[in-house]
Amino acid sequence: MGEAPSTGLLDLVLEALDDAKAQDVVTIDLSGKSAIADTMVIASGRSDRHVNAVSDRLLRALKDAGYGSVPAEGTETCDWVLIDAGDVIAHIFRPEVREFYNLEKMWSAPAHDEPGGDQAAH
């Protein structure tokens, strides 16, 4: 059947983040965990200015690739920018904000149908 529909989009997102020198890029498969997207990408910028530059680069790459104007939140302060590209959601943080929210830990937990996923969350 070929690659998943979001694979090309994910590659585009990862390439744009790399081009913008985003740091500590993590990809989380959301299959079986959420219907909001197929994949979550979390990355850091060194400062609010770098977060702004990274998010601008990603939004420009998405638009240039034909995805149009993709919704983004947090661009006013650039502590944490969320870019919702449909099948791929990107979070770009300043390091201390990323550490505070720790999305990797929350979203990397096993889904309920995975081994260990049927335990109650505490």
C-alpha atoms as a printed R data frame, in Angstrom:
    type eleno elety resid chain resno      x      y      z
1   ATOM     1    CA   MET     A     1  0.000  0.000  0.000
2   ATOM     2    CA   GLY     A     2  2.981  2.356  0.353
3   ATOM     3    CA   GLU     A     3  3.840  4.869  3.031
4   ATOM     4    CA   ALA     A     4  1.358  6.288  5.517
5   ATOM     5    CA   PRO     A     5 -0.270  9.558  4.373
6   ATOM     6    CA   SER     A     6  1.469 11.558  7.087
7   ATOM     7    CA   THR     A     7  4.975 10.210  6.331
8   ATOM     8    CA   GLY     A     8  5.678 12.895  3.722
9   ATOM     9    CA   LEU     A     9  4.325 15.556  6.061
10  ATOM    10    CA   LEU     A    10  6.431 14.249  8.945
11  ATOM    11    CA   ASP     A    11  9.550 14.275  6.752
12  ATOM    12    CA   LEU     A    12  8.774 17.872  5.746
13  ATOM    13    CA   VAL     A    13  8.344 18.924  9.390
14  ATOM    14    CA   LEU     A    14 11.560 17.199 10.489
15  ATOM    15    CA   GLU     A    15 13.535 18.707  7.597
16  ATOM    16    CA   ALA     A    16 12.262 22.229  8.369
17  ATOM    17    CA   LEU     A    17 13.157 21.814 12.059
18  ATOM    18    CA   ASP     A    18 16.630 20.590 11.106
19  ATOM    19    CA   ASP     A    19 17.099 23.495  8.667
20  ATOM    20    CA   ALA     A    20 16.187 25.934 11.456
21  ATOM    21    CA   LYS     A    21 18.654 24.267 13.858
22  ATOM    22    CA   ALA     A    22 15.938 23.124 16.290
23  ATOM    23    CA   GLN     A    23 17.386 21.174 19.202
24  ATOM    24    CA   ASP     A    24 16.441 17.876 20.887
25  ATOM    25    CA   VAL     A    25 13.841 16.888 18.294
26  ATOM    26    CA   VAL     A    26 11.635 14.001 19.472
27  ATOM    27    CA   THR     A    27  8.938 12.217 17.452
28  ATOM    28    CA   ILE     A    28  6.088 10.475 19.273
29  ATOM    29    CA   ASP     A    29  3.728  8.050 17.513
30  ATOM    30    CA   LEU     A    30  0.181  8.818 18.674
31  ATOM    31    CA   SER     A    31 -1.402  5.737 17.106
32  ATOM    32    CA   GLY     A    32 -3.826  4.240 19.601
33  ATOM    33    CA   LYS     A    33 -3.233  7.107 22.035
34  ATOM    34    CA   SER     A    34 -5.159  9.973 20.472
35  ATOM    35    CA   ALA     A    35 -7.277 10.819 17.466
36  ATOM    36    CA   ILE     A    36 -5.892 14.388 17.303
37  ATOM    37    CA   ALA     A    37 -2.968 13.436 15.038
38  ATOM    38    CA   ASP     A    38 -0.781 10.537 13.907
39  ATOM    39    CA   THR     A    39  2.472 12.016 15.174
40  ATOM    40    CA   MET     A    40  3.634 14.629 17.652
41  ATOM    41    CA   VAL     A    41  6.993 16.318 17.161
42  ATOM    42    CA   ILE     A    42  8.606 18.147 20.073
43  ATOM    43    CA   ALA     A    43 11.623 20.396 19.628
44  ATOM    44    CA   SER     A    44 13.465 23.152 21.455
45  ATOM    45    CA   GLY     A    45 14.806 26.530 20.483
46  ATOM    46    CA   ARG     A    46 17.626 28.169 22.435
47  ATOM    47    CA   SER     A    47 15.610 31.325 23.206
48  ATOM    48    CA   ASP     A    48 12.284 32.956 22.405
49  ATOM    49    CA   ARG     A    49 13.890 34.438 19.274
50  ATOM    50    CA   HIS     A    50 15.095 31.011 18.170
51  ATOM    51    CA   VAL     A    51 11.662 29.465 18.880
52  ATOM    52    CA   ASN     A    52 10.186 32.225 16.700
53  ATOM    53    CA   ALA     A    53 12.678 31.546 13.897
54  ATOM    54    CA   VAL     A    54 12.086 27.778 14.048
55  ATOM    55    CA   SER     A    55  8.301 28.165 13.983
56  ATOM    56    CA   ASP     A    56  8.501 30.690 11.120
57  ATOM    57    CA   ARG     A    57 10.677 28.285  9.116
58  ATOM    58    CA   LEU     A    58  8.271 25.404  9.700
59  ATOM    59    CA   LEU     A    59  5.193 27.469  8.805
60  ATOM    60    CA   ARG     A    60  6.921 28.724  5.638
61  ATOM    61    CA   ALA     A    61  7.923 25.172  4.635
62  ATOM    62    CA   LEU     A    62  4.352 23.928  5.136
63  ATOM    63    CA   LYS     A    63  2.926 26.788  3.078
64  ATOM    64    CA   ASP     A    64  5.527 26.307  0.307
65  ATOM    65    CA   ALA     A    65  4.660 22.586  0.189
66  ATOM    66    CA   GLY     A    66  0.995 23.369 -0.425
67  ATOM    67    CA   TYR     A    67 -0.444 22.965  3.067
68  ATOM    68    CA   GLY     A    68 -1.671 26.569  3.111
69  ATOM    69    CA   SER     A    69 -1.821 28.656  6.260
70  ATOM    70    CA   VAL     A    70 -1.449 26.137  9.070
71  ATOM    71    CA   PRO     A    71 -2.832 27.144 12.494
72  ATOM    72    CA   ALA     A    72 -0.211 28.148 15.066
73  ATOM    73    CA   GLU     A    73 -0.568 29.218 18.683
74  ATOM    74    CA   GLY     A    74  1.934 30.918 20.979
75  ATOM    75    CA   THR     A    75  3.688 33.071 18.407
76  ATOM    76    CA   GLU     A    76  3.093 36.205 20.510
77  ATOM    77    CA   THR     A    77  5.559 35.222 23.264
78  ATOM    78    CA   CYS     A    78  7.375 32.250 21.674
79  ATOM    79    CA   ASP     A    79  7.787 30.392 24.970
80  ATOM    80    CA   TRP     A    80  5.871 27.498 23.397
81  ATOM    81    CA   VAL     A    81  4.581 27.451 19.830
82  ATOM    82    CA   LEU     A    82  2.107 24.788 18.730
83  ATOM    83    CA   ILE     A    83  1.728 24.179 15.002
84  ATOM    84    CA   ASP     A    84 -1.198 21.964 13.973
85  ATOM    85    CA   ALA     A    85 -0.453 20.548 10.529
86  ATOM    86    CA   GLY     A    86 -3.237 17.974 10.748
87  ATOM    87    CA   ASP     A    87 -1.632 14.519 10.913
88  ATOM    88    CA   VAL     A    88  1.464 16.036 12.534
89  ATOM    89    CA   ILE     A    89  1.410 18.401 15.501
90  ATOM    90    CA   ALA     A    90  4.642 20.238 16.313
91  ATOM    91    CA   HIS     A    91  5.505 21.789 19.666
92  ATOM    92    CA   ILE     A    92  8.500 24.127 19.778
93  ATOM    93    CA   PHE     A    93  9.609 25.175 23.259
94  ATOM    94    CA   ARG     A    94 12.190 27.200 25.084
95  ATOM    95    CA   PRO     A    95 14.121 24.523 27.056
96  ATOM    96    CA   GLU     A    96 12.864 25.505 30.531
97  ATOM    97    CA   VAL     A    97  9.237 25.579 29.343
98  ATOM    98    CA   ARG     A    98  9.660 22.183 27.689
99  ATOM    99    CA   GLU     A    99 11.085 20.745 30.889
100 ATOM   100    CA   PHE     A   100  8.191 22.176 32.922
101 ATOM   101    CA   TYR     A   101  5.432 20.658 30.749
102 ATOM   102    CA   ASN     A   102  7.324 17.427 29.962
103 ATOM   103    CA   LEU     A   103  5.063 16.376 27.086
104 ATOM   104    CA   GLU     A   104  7.430 13.549 26.160
105 ATOM   105    CA   LYS     A   105  6.683 11.744 29.417
106 ATOM   106    CA   MET     A   106  2.933 12.268 29.178
107 ATOM   107    CA   TRP     A   107  2.571 11.207 25.530
108 ATOM   108    CA   SER     A   108  5.168  8.427 25.544
109 ATOM   109    CA   ALA     A   109  3.150  6.383 28.059
110 ATOM   110    CA   PRO     A   110  1.800  3.166 26.518
111 ATOM   111    CA   ALA     A   111 -1.715  3.209 25.082
112 ATOM   112    CA   HIS     A   112 -4.366  1.171 26.885
113 ATOM   113    CA   ASP     A   113 -4.043 -1.681 24.391
114 ATOM   114    CA   GLU     A   114 -0.235 -1.852 24.718
115 ATOM   115    CA   PRO     A   115  1.515 -3.982 27.350
116 ATOM   116    CA   GLY     A   116  1.513 -2.049 30.594
117 ATOM   117    CA   GLY     A   117 -1.048  0.397 29.233
118 ATOM   118    CA   ASP     A   118 -3.954 -0.922 31.280
119 ATOM   119    CA   GLN     A   119 -2.551  0.377 34.545
120 ATOM   120    CA   ALA     A   120 -4.296  3.295 36.199
121 ATOM   121    CA   ALA     A   121 -2.523  6.623 35.805
122 ATOM   122    CA   HIS     A   122 -1.422  8.309 39.017
